[in-house]
Amino acid sequence: MAEKKLNFIVTVVLLTLTACSVLFISSARKTSIINGRLLNFPMKLGNWSGKILPMDARVYQILGTDKVLFREYVNPQNEKVWFCIVYGEQNRQSFHPPEYCYLGGGNAELLDKGKVALRLNEKRIINVNKLLFQIGKYKQLVLYWFTAGNKMTENYYKQQIYFVLDEIKYHKSSGTLIRVSTTVDNDDINTAIERCERFIREVIALLPAYL
């Protein structure tokens, strides 16, 4: 009787260790694939050319993830935008709105907050969040939105609902916070929005392949 009980316990332990190993390997492979996709996002987007920007270790700590793409893109007219993708799984703290990061740094003042509709083509429009900051002598426009699975939304709470539905249906959930920012020259906010809109048109069709 004692021998049978011992064999049962040993069997359960072995099965548990095997299951944990499978989950670990699966998770490691998934993370590796995700990191690879993000890092392989094109440096050339239409007439925009990108370069990688360094990020402080403290920023990764605040975001709660190291799966971050952060680049500067410039076109032949010397227009610049800064492009950031923060990847996370489930309803991670990684997806907190960008204004918290800007205001938390202590050197930015929020001047305006709202939403703006961007026209991607004749048939497609997306709504994104709009922030306007005063940072030292300069104003900076920030446009951002969220993804959950293959869905896009400007609403943080909708993203969280999509996460829940995704988990119920497919037992998985992942998403991103996507941010595009640029300097506002001569207080011309409309030109800054149009500049970001042109860049986002180049980005949007490629995103699903890299997330």
C-alpha positions, 0 to 999 in steps of 0.5 A, a space after each residue: 500500500 505504501 509503495 503504491 502511494 509512493 509511486 502515485 506521488 512520484 508520478 504526480 511530481 513528474 507530470 507536474 514538472 513536465 507540464 511546467 517545463 512545457 509551459 516554460 518552453 512555450 512562454 520562452 519561445 513566444 517571448 523570443 518571437 515577439 521580441 524578434 518581431 518588434 526588433 525587425 520592424 522596418 527602419 525604412 517606411 516610405 520616405 521615412 528613415 529610422 534609427 534606434 533610440 536608447 532607453 534608460 533602465 528606469 523606463 523599463 522598470 516603470 513600464 513593467 516590460 522590456 519589450 519596447 521599440 523606440 525610434 526616431 524617424 526622419 524624412 528628406 524634408 527633415 521632419 521628425 517623429 518619434 515612434 514607440 511600441 510598448 508590448 505587454 501580455 494581459 492587462 499589464 501596467 505597461 499600458 498606462 496612458 503616456 501622460 503619466 510618464 511625461 508628467 511623472 518626469 517633472 519637466 512637462 506641462 500638459 496643455 491640451 488633451 483630447 481625441 483626433 480622427 486620422 484619415 488612413 485612406 479614402 475609406 478608413 479612419 482611426 480615432 487616437 488620443 491627442 496630448 499637447 505638452 510644453 517641455 521647456 521651450 518646446 511644445 510636443 504633440 503626442 498621438 497614441 492608441 492601444 491594440 488588443 489582439 487584432 483590435 485597435 482602440 483609443 480607449 484604454 477600458 475597451 482594450 481591457 475588455 478586449 483582453 478579457 474576451 480574448 482570454 475567454 475565447 482563445 485563452 491568450 491575450 496580448 496587446 500594445 500601446 502605440 505612440 507617435 510624437 513630434 515637435 509643434 513648430 510655431 504653435 502650428 498644431 494642425 501641421 504637427 497632426 498632419 505630419 504624424 498622420 502621414 507617418 501613421 499611414 505608413 505604419 498602420 498596414 505593417 503593424 499586424 505582421 510585427 505584433 
